[in-house]
Amino acid sequence: MPVSLPSPLLPPPSISAKSAQEEPARSWNTQKLGLRVGADALAAGSAGVLVAPIITMIDKGIIENASGRNTLGESLKKSARELFVSPHRFLGSKPFALIFTLYFGTYFTANTLDTTTSTLKSTPPSTTTAGTPKFLATSTANLALCLYKDSRFTQLFGSTGPSRPVPLPTFALFTIRDCLTIYASFNLPPLLAPTVAQHMGAEAQKWMSAASVAQFVTPAAVQVFSTPLHLLGLDLYNRPRVKVGGVDGRAKRVLRDWGKASLARMGRIVPAFGVGGVVNTKVRRGLMERLE
């Protein structure tokens, strides 16, 4: 009689003991968040109130010169006289309020985006960014505020006839102009600073950092390309029935004013995104480092 051998016991299927390593909980840097947003506003306000007077005068002068209401030089003299003789009237005027709101809003948007990024990524409060989100955020804020400011300035200081709505082509040209300026003001300087540092000696960087040089030069240089767009937009409003060509067409008018208008716009951009950008960055960094 055959003997049945017991079947070998098979080991039970092994239950793989997966390590119960839990992903670390994401931590947000919300420490002193209210004070940090306050520092963002204070830095933006400091920069805005510093640059608004000169930009108000230059913007008014460029528009009055383009419309024929006044020459650029005479308009600047008149505005400067009002600033020094009646500062309360100048600083309380609608043009000054429009310019201050424009740059405060732009700087504050850039600052709060940096604060939001440092909060979500748990980095030090003084951290700054230079990517696409910052460009989109600052461009959106600047465009919305600048288009409103430009429409009001054009109606206030444009052609001598009755005030009328600003045409859509003028808005489109102003939009392209501002996109160029914003990109050259907030995104290019951090990218170009390392290259600038390579061409600056160590002794020169003791007086001014490469980041500050890039912040001054880049926004000013782009005005050579954006000023014709600005002048063409103004001419579309001032002379709605004029053709592009002809003896006194739009192209000739733009070429006539390109040089001095470019210099004037450089004169407004250097304080707006050069001086203002440096002041905003340094005031914000100093306040944030104290909070750290």
C-alpha positions in Angstrom: 0.0 0.0 0.0 1.6 3.2 -1.1 2.4 5.6 1.6 1.5 9.2 0.9 4.1 11.5 1.9 2.9 14.8 3.5 3.2 17.7 1.1 5.7 20.2 2.1 4.3 23.1 3.8 4.5 26.1 1.6 5.4 29.3 3.4 2.5 31.7 3.5 2.7 34.5 1.0 4.9 37.1 2.5 3.2 40.4 3.1 5.6 43.1 1.9 6.1 45.4 4.8 6.1 48.7 3.0 7.7 51.3 5.0 5.1 53.5 6.4 7.1 56.6 5.6 4.7 59.4 5.3 5.5 62.4 3.1 6.4 65.3 5.3 3.6 67.8 5.6 4.2 70.8 3.5 5.0 73.8 5.8 4.2 77.3 4.8 6.2 80.2 6.0 3.4 82.3 7.4 5.4 83.8 10.3 4.6 87.5 10.7 2.7 87.5 7.4 0.7 90.6 8.2 3.8 92.6 8.9 5.4 91.3 5.8 2.5 92.5 3.6 2.7 95.8 5.5 6.4 96.0 4.6 5.5 95.3 0.9 3.1 98.2 1.0 5.6 100.5 2.8 8.3 99.8 0.3 6.0 100.3 -2.7 4.7 103.6 -1.2 8.2 104.9 -0.6 9.2 104.2 -4.2 5.9 105.6 -5.5 6.0 108.9 -3.7 9.7 109.4 -4.6 9.3 108.9 -8.4 5.8 110.2 -9.0 6.6 114.0 -9.2 9.2 113.8 -12.0 7.1 111.2 -13.9 4.0 113.4 -13.6 5.9 116.3 -15.1 7.5 114.3 -18.0 4.3 112.5 -18.9 2.4 115.7 -19.1 5.2 117.4 -21.1 5.3 114.6 -23.7 1.6 114.6 -24.3 1.4 118.4 -24.5 4.3 118.4 -26.9 2.7 115.7 -29.1 -0.7 117.6 -29.2 0.9 121.0 -29.9 -0.5 122.6 -26.7 3.0 123.3 -25.4 6.6 122.5 -26.0 8.3 119.8 -23.9 10.6 122.3 -22.3 8.0 124.9 -21.4 5.7 122.3 -20.0 8.4 120.9 -17.8 9.3 124.4 -16.6 5.7 125.1 -15.8 5.2 121.9 -13.8 8.5 122.4 -11.9 7.5 125.9 -11.0 4.1 124.6 -9.6 5.9 121.9 -7.7 8.2 124.3 -5.9 5.9 127.3 -5.6 2.7 125.4 -4.7 3.7 121.9 -3.7 0.4 121.2 -2.0 -1.5 121.9 -5.2 0.9 119.8 -7.3 0.9 116.8 -4.9 -2.9 117.0 -4.5 -3.6 117.2 -8.2 -5.3 114.4 -10.2 -2.2 113.8 -12.5 0.0 113.2 -9.4 -2.6 110.9 -7.9 -2.8 108.9 -11.1 0.9 108.5 -11.4 1.4 107.5 -7.7 -1.4 105.0 -7.9 0.2 103.5 -11.0 3.6 102.9 -9.5 2.4 102.0 -6.0 0.1 99.4 -7.5 2.9 98.0 -9.8 5.5 97.7 -7.0 3.0 96.4 -4.5 2.0 93.6 -6.9 5.6 92.6 -7.4 6.3 92.7 -3.7 3.2 90.7 -2.7 4.0 88.1 -5.3 7.5 87.7 -3.8 5.9 87.4 -0.3 3.3 84.8 -1.6 6.1 82.8 -3.2 8.2 82.8 0.0 5.2 81.8 2.0 4.3 78.8 -0.2 7.8 77.6 -0.7 8.9 78.3 2.9 11.8 80.5 2.0 13.1 83.6 3.8 10.8 86.6 3.6 13.4 88.7 1.8 13.5 86.2 -1.2 12.7 87.7 -4.6 11.6 86.0 -7.8 12.1 86.7 -11.5 10.0 84.2 -13.4 7.0 84.2 -15.7 4.4 84.5 -12.8 6.0 87.7 -11.7 6.0 89.1 -15.3 2.3 88.2 -15.7 1.3 89.6 -12.4 3.2 92.9 -12.6 2.2 93.3 -16.3 -1.5 92.8 -15.5 -1.4 95.4 -12.7 0.7 97.9 -14.6 -1.3 97.6 -17.8 -4.6 98.0 -16.1 -3.4 101.1 -14.1 -1.3 102.5 -16.9 -4.0 102.3 -19.5 -6.4 104.1 -17.3 -3.7 106.7 -16.5 -2.8 107.2 -20.1 -6.5 107.6 -21.1 -7.0 110.3 -18.5 -3.7 112.1 -19.3 -4.5 112.0 -23.0 -7.9 113.5 -22.4 -6.4 116.1 -19.9 -3.4 117.2 -22.0 -4.1 115.9 -25.5 -5.6 117.7 -28.5 -7.2 121.1 -27.7 -10.6 120.0 -28.9 -13.3 118.5 -26.7 -12.4 115.4 -24.7 -13.3 112.2 -26.5 -12.8 108.4 -25.9 -9.3 107.0 -26.5 -9.5 104.8 -29.6 -8.8 101.1 -29.3 -5.6 101.2 -31.6 -4.1 103.7 -29.1 -4.9 101.3 -26.2 -3.3 98.4 -28.2 -0.1 100.4 -28.8 0.1 101.5 -25.2 -0.3 97.9 -24.1 2.6 96.6 -26.3 4.7 99.6 -25.0 4.0 98.7 -21.4 4.7 95.0 -21.9 8.2 95.8 -23.2 8.8 98.2 -20.3 7.6 95.7 -17.6 9.6 92.8 -19.0 12.8 95.0 -19.1 12.1 96.3 -15.6 11.2 93.3 -13.6 12.5 90.2 -15.5 15.6 91.2 -17.4 17.6 92.9 -14.6 17.9 89.7 -12.4 18.8 87.7 -15.5 21.4 90.2 -16.8 23.0 91.0 -13.4 25.5 88.1 -13.5 26.7 89.2 -17.0 27.0 92.8 -15.8 29.0 91.6 -12.8 31.5 89.8 -15.0 32.2 93.1 -16.8 32.4 95.2 -13.7 35.5 95.3 -11.6 35.4 94.5 -8.0 36.2 98.2 -7.2 33.2 99.4 -9.2 30.9 97.0 -7.4 31.8 98.6 -4.1 30.0 101.7 -5.3 27.1 100.1 -7.1 26.1 96.5 -7.4 25.6 94.7 -10.7 22.0 94.2 -9.9 21.5 98.0 -9.5 23.3 98.8 -12.7 21.1 96.3 -14.6 18.0 97.8 -12.9 19.0 101.3 -14.2 20.2 100.5 -17.7 17.7 97.9 -19.0 14.4 99.8 -18.6 16.0 102.9 -20.1 17.4 101.1 -23.1 14.1 99.5 -24.1 12.6 103.0 -24.5 14.4 103.4 -27.9 12.0 100.7 -29.2 8.8 101.5 -27.2 8.7 105.3 -27.7 7.6 105.1 -31.4 4.6 103.0 -30.2 3.8 105.7 -27.6 4.0 108.5 -30.1 1.9 106.7 -32.7 -0.8 106.0 -30.1 -0.9 109.7 -29.1 -1.1 110.8 -32.8 -4.0 108.4 -33.4 -5.9 110.3 -30.7 -4.7 113.8 -31.5 -5.2 113.5 -35.3 -7.8 110.8 -36.0 -8.2 111.5 -39.7 -4.5 111.8 -40.7 -3.0 109.1 -42.9 0.3 107.2 -42.2 2.2 108.7 -45.1 2.0 112.2 -46.7 3.8 115.4 -46.0 2.7 115.6 -42.4 1.6 112.0 -41.9 1.9 109.9 -38.8 5.3 108.3 -39.7 6.9 111.7 -40.2 5.4 113.0 -36.9 6.7 110.0 -35.0 10.2 110.3 -36.6 10.2 114.0 -35.8 9.6 113.5 -32.1 11.3 110.1 -31.6 14.7 111.5 -30.4 13.6 113.9 -27.7 10.6 111.8 -26.7 13.0 108.8 -26.2 15.3 110.8 -24.0 12.3 112.2 -22.1 10.9 108.7 -21.6 14.3 107.4 -20.5 14.2 110.3 -18.0 11.0 109.0 -16.6 11.8 105.3 -16.7 15.1 105.7 -14.9 13.3 107.1 -11.8 10.3 104.9 -12.3 11.9 101.5 -12.6 15.5 102.4 -12.0 15.6 104.6 -8.9 12.1 103.4 -7.9 13.0 99.8 -8.5 16.2 100.1 -6.4 14.4 101.9 -3.6 11.6 99.5 -3.5 14.0 96.5 -3.5 16.3 97.9 -0.8 13.5 99.1 1.5 11.7 95.8 1.2 14.8 93.8 1.8 15.8 95.9 4.8 12.3 95.5 6.4 12.1 91.8 5.6 15.6 91.1 7.1 14.4 92.8 10.3 11.4 90.5 10.4 13.5 87.5 9.8 
